[in-house]
């Protein structure tokens, strides 16, 4: 299959200052897209955009707190005015708290839902309006293997990621006939800074994840970036409402 051509296209990725978001921004940029690093932490977002620019990628930083719907609306309007259109939007911003369900602070539950569920909807609604005007566009939501399989001490994260699957389906069927596709990616265990932090804190180990994964290896951020590039491309034009698991067989594997 030929390299997808995103020349002249505008791609916005939330939480793209590092990890999966940055990897996706880099891959879309390598395919010719102008990428917008929408990030709540200004220093991280600016640094990411500068790094990509030094690599020859067309990139810019835009501050965004996905928990505030007015900010999503403002950013969409700004980019549409500057670039004329928005072709792809990736709802990647996220966070994870680890605690027993009975002692999880309510504040952490609320923040998880605000960022990953409400934030994904606020951004989708704002950019969806623009894409519906255009008659074309792709929204990619970030799910997880935890959308399908629960894991101990991750009650807020698992619940939020499960909601992402249904949000994807609900938006997809409503907007399909008007040219907007909505899809999701469910990564398995991927070597990101957050996962490395979990390893460093002794809350899990690479060996445990590798043993649990049928392919017997951890995924890379590049694996997810390639999946995002495909789903956003014209080669995937008949795919909508789908959550693509990129998990090395994690969900399919019945351990016992």
C-alpha positions as a printed NumPy array, in Angstrom:
array([[  0.   ,   0.   ,   0.   ],
       [  1.301,   3.417,  -0.934],
       [  2.231,   5.93 ,   1.733],
       [ -0.88 ,   7.947,   2.654],
       [ -0.557,  11.531,   1.488],
       [ -1.677,  14.137,   4.014],
       [ -0.143,  17.063,   2.165],
       [ -2.211,  20.206,   2.679],
       [ -4.217,  18.627,   5.494],
       [ -4.543,  19.887,   9.056],
       [ -4.407,  17.451,  11.97 ],
       [ -5.115,  18.439,  15.576],
       [ -4.03 ,  16.14 ,  18.411],
       [ -4.889,  16.798,  22.043],
       [ -2.395,  15.912,  24.75 ],
       [  0.299,  15.695,  22.067],
       [  3.184,  17.076,  24.095],
       [  4.626,  13.617,  24.669],
       [  4.017,   9.885,  24.342],
       [  1.382,   8.595,  21.95 ],
       [  0.186,  12.063,  21.034],
       [  3.63 ,  13.255,  20.014],
       [  4.291,  10.059,  18.057],
       [  1.04 ,  10.5  ,  16.138],
       [  1.832,  14.144,  15.451],
       [  5.253,  13.178,  14.111],
       [  3.804,  10.469,  11.844],
       [  1.084,  12.692,  10.402],
       [  3.712,  15.381,   9.88 ],
       [  5.985,  12.955,   8.075],
       [  3.055,  12.194,   5.761],
       [  2.817,  15.884,   4.898],
       [  0.204,  17.193,   7.323],
       [  0.334,  20.411,   9.29 ],
       [ -0.019,  19.272,  12.902],
       [ -1.403,  21.223,  15.836],
       [ -0.129,  20.197,  19.273],
       [ -3.108,  20.954,  21.523],
       [ -1.692,  20.684,  25.027],
       [ -2.661,  21.916,  28.489],
       [  0.968,  22.208,  29.648],
       [  2.365,  25.129,  27.683],
       [  6.069,  24.319,  28.066],
       [  5.531,  20.71 ,  26.987],
       [  3.434,  21.691,  23.994],
       [  5.804,  24.386,  22.815],
       [  8.779,  22.053,  23.17 ],
       [  7.023,  19.328,  21.166],
       [  6.1  ,  21.727,  18.37 ],
       [  9.659,  23.083,  18.25 ],
       [ 11.091,  19.575,  18.119],
       [  8.868,  18.617,  15.212],
       [  9.66 ,  21.854,  13.4  ],
       [ 13.379,  21.104,  13.731],
       [ 12.652,  17.751,  12.077],
       [ 11.173,  19.544,   9.082],
       [  7.542,  19.019,  10.08 ],
       [  4.961,  21.79 ,   9.853],
       [  3.787,  22.103,  13.454],
       [  2.349,  24.605,  15.894],
       [  1.387,  24.634,  19.557],
       [ -2.074,  25.611,  20.753],
       [ -3.044,  25.744,  24.453],
       [ -6.102,  23.645,  25.28 ],
       [ -7.789,  22.366,  28.418],
       [-10.242,  19.786,  27.077],
       [-12.309,  20.064,  30.266],
       [-13.455,  23.549,  29.218],
       [-15.826,  23.356,  26.224],
       [-15.401,  27.018,  25.369],
       [-11.706,  26.407,  24.766],
       [-12.425,  23.644,  22.256],
       [-14.862,  25.877,  20.395],
       [-12.367,  28.733,  20.352],
       [ -9.517,  26.537,  19.122],
       [-11.614,  25.004,  16.34 ],
       [-12.682,  28.455,  15.162],
       [ -9.106,  29.722,  15.294],
       [ -7.654,  26.848,  13.292],
       [-10.496,  26.854,  10.764],
       [ -9.904,  30.56 ,  10.211],
       [ -6.136,  30.145,   9.894],
       [ -6.083,  26.928,   7.874],
       [ -9.464,  26.952,   6.145],
       [-10.425,  23.504,   7.435],
       [ -9.643,  20.748,   9.925],
       [ -9.193,  17.321,   8.37 ],
       [ -8.371,  15.115,  11.362],
       [ -8.856,  15.555,  15.101],
       [ -7.412,  13.076,  17.604],
       [ -8.824,  13.019,  21.145],
       [ -5.716,  11.761,  22.904],
       [ -5.61 ,  13.753,  26.173],
       [ -5.845,  11.454,  29.156],
       [ -4.726,  10.588,  32.659],
       [ -4.827,   7.605,  34.982],
       [ -5.195,   7.186,  38.717],
       [ -4.406,   3.926,  40.472],
       [ -6.291,   3.173,  43.691],
       [ -8.674,   0.595,  45.168],
       [-12.254,   1.398,  44.176],
       [-13.353,   1.807,  47.78 ],
       [-10.753,   4.472,  48.481],
       [-10.456,   6.264,  45.136],
       [-10.834,   9.99 ,  45.875],
       [-13.986,  11.392,  44.309],
       [-11.901,  14.227,  42.891],
       [ -9.857,  11.717,  40.891],
       [-13.009,  10.027,  39.573],
       [-14.422,  13.391,  38.501],
       [-11.178,  14.484,  36.86 ],
       [-10.911,  11.225,  34.921],
       [-14.422,  11.62 ,  33.544],
       [-13.908,  15.312,  32.844],
       [-10.772,  14.774,  30.775],
       [-11.432,  11.548,  28.929],
       [-15.218,  11.355,  28.567],
       [-16.508,  14.929,  28.7  ],
       [-13.329,  16.294,  27.131],
       [-13.565,  13.902,  24.195],
       [-17.199,  14.871,  23.668],
       [-16.588,  18.613,  23.975],
       [-13.793,  18.447,  21.4  ],
       [-15.769,  16.141,  19.108],
       [-18.809,  18.384,  19.246],
       [-16.779,  21.504,  18.469],
       [-14.77 ,  20.032,  15.614],
       [-17.752,  17.995,  14.453],
       [-19.655,  21.177,  13.678],
       [-16.749,  22.368,  11.543],
       [-16.363,  19.03 ,   9.774],
       [-20.096,  18.847,   9.068],
       [-19.835,  22.261,   7.41 ],
       [-16.947,  20.944,   5.34 ],
       [-18.801,  17.737,   4.532],
       [-15.672,  15.782,   5.411],
       [-13.435,  14.912,   8.339],
       [-12.161,  12.179,  10.642],
       [-12.245,  12.103,  14.44 ],
       [-10.09 ,   9.53 ,  16.226],
       [-10.739,   8.747,  19.888],
       [ -8.268,   6.953,  22.108],
       [ -9.679,   3.935,  23.895],
       [ -7.697,   1.169,  25.57 ],
       [ -7.662,  -2.557,  26.132],
       [ -9.224,  -1.469,  29.432],
       [-12.275,  -0.469,  27.382],
       [-12.957,  -4.21 ,  27.126],
       [-11.159,  -5.887,  30.028],
       [-11.198,  -4.486,  33.552],
       [ -8.04 ,  -4.332,  35.629],
       [ -7.758,  -3.96 ,  39.385],
       [ -7.436,  -0.495,  40.917],
       [ -8.296,   1.234,  37.627],
       [-12.049,   1.67 ,  38.076],
       [-12.185,   5.269,  36.83 ],
       [ -9.853,   4.657,  33.9  ],
       [-11.634,   1.471,  32.771],
       [-15.049,   3.114,  33.   ],
       [-13.936,   6.177,  31.06 ],
       [-12.265,   4.131,  28.341],
       [-15.345,   1.923,  27.974],
       [-17.404,   5.082,  27.476],
       [-15.067,   6.103,  24.644],
       [-16.1  ,   3.028,  22.642],
       [-19.771,   3.969,  22.835],
       [-19.091,   7.659,  22.236],
       [-17.288,   6.63 ,  19.062],
       [-20.204,   4.51 ,  17.879],
       [-22.872,   7.075,  18.766],
       [-21.136,   9.94 ,  16.97 ],
       [-20.204,   7.739,  14.014],
       [-23.727,   6.628,  13.158],
       [-25.104,  10.14 ,  13.548],
       [-22.546,  11.859,  11.325],
       [-21.741,   9.122,   8.788],
       [-24.214,  10.24 ,   6.133],
       [-22.8  ,  13.763,   6.323],
       [-19.227,  12.796,   5.543],
       [-17.663,  12.652,   9.002],
       [-16.08 ,   9.419,  10.158],
       [-15.503,   8.687,  13.867],
       [-13.215,   5.847,  14.882],
       [-11.151,   4.812,  17.885],
       [ -7.913,   3.034,  18.712],
       [ -7.54 ,   0.762,  21.733],
       [ -3.835,   0.394,  22.522],
       [ -2.516,  -2.479,  24.558],
       [  0.57 ,  -2.13 ,  26.769],
       [  2.749,   0.437,  25.005],
       [  6.176,   1.706,  26.057],
       [  5.309,   5.294,  26.948],
       [  6.612,   7.582,  29.665],
       [  3.507,   6.891,  31.749],
       [  3.937,   3.127,  31.482],
       [  7.625,   3.444,  32.318],
       [  6.602,   5.401,  35.414],
       [  4.28 ,   2.573,  36.461],
       [  7.198,   0.156,  36.071],
       [  9.499,   2.44 ,  38.067],
       [  6.962,   2.653,  40.895],
       [  6.76 ,  -1.132,  41.043],
       [  3.03 ,  -1.219,  40.244],
       [  3.656,  -3.515,  37.265],
       [  6.609,  -4.94 ,  35.377],
       [  7.56 ,  -5.302,  31.724],
       [  7.871,  -9.058,  32.254],
       [  4.284,  -9.273,  33.521],
       [  2.894,  -7.371,  30.538],
       [  4.996,  -9.319,  28.059],
       [  3.896, -12.656,  29.523],
       [  0.242, -11.525,  29.362],
       [  0.511, -10.459,  25.701],
       [  0.26 , -13.234,  23.061],
       [  2.826, -11.518,  20.818],
       [  5.166, -11.525,  23.844],
       [  6.333,  -7.954,  23.463],
       [  5.27 ,  -4.469,  24.39 ],
       [  3.951,  -2.21 ,  21.671],
       [  5.616,   1.006,  20.588],
       [  4.232,   4.487,  20.122],
       [  4.972,   4.042,  16.428],
       [  2.546,   1.091,  16.301],
       [ -0.262,   3.378,  17.432],
       [  0.818,   6.198,  15.136],
       [  0.663,   3.914,  12.103],
       [ -2.828,   2.782,  13.079],
       [ -3.976,   6.392,  13.416],
       [ -2.506,   7.288,  10.023],
       [ -4.351,   4.393,   8.39 ],
       [ -7.698,   5.118,  10.047],
       [ -7.509,   8.771,   9.015],
       [ -6.543,   7.953,   5.437],
       [ -8.76 ,   7.456,   2.401],
       [ -7.804,   3.763,   2.487],
       [-10.073,   3.497,   5.554],
       [-12.957,   5.426,   3.997],
       [-15.46 ,   2.6  ,   4.686],
       [-14.529,   2.314,   8.366],
       [-16.535,   4.234,  10.95 ],
       [-17.827,   3.48 ,  14.432],
       [-15.005,   0.975,  14.851],
       [-12.528,   0.673,  17.722],
       [ -9.337,  -0.868,  16.404],
       [ -7.451,  -2.862,  19.012],
       [ -3.685,  -2.526,  18.62 ],
       [ -2.81 ,  -4.741,  21.529],
       [ -0.688,  -7.718,  20.525],
       [ -3.667, -10.005,  21.164],
       [ -4.279,  -8.786,  24.741],
       [ -8.076,  -8.681,  24.632],
       [ -8.411, -11.882,  22.612],
       [ -6.323, -13.852,  25.109],
       [ -8.249, -15.735,  27.792],
       [ -5.586, -16.273,  30.439],
       [ -7.289, -19.193,  32.168]])
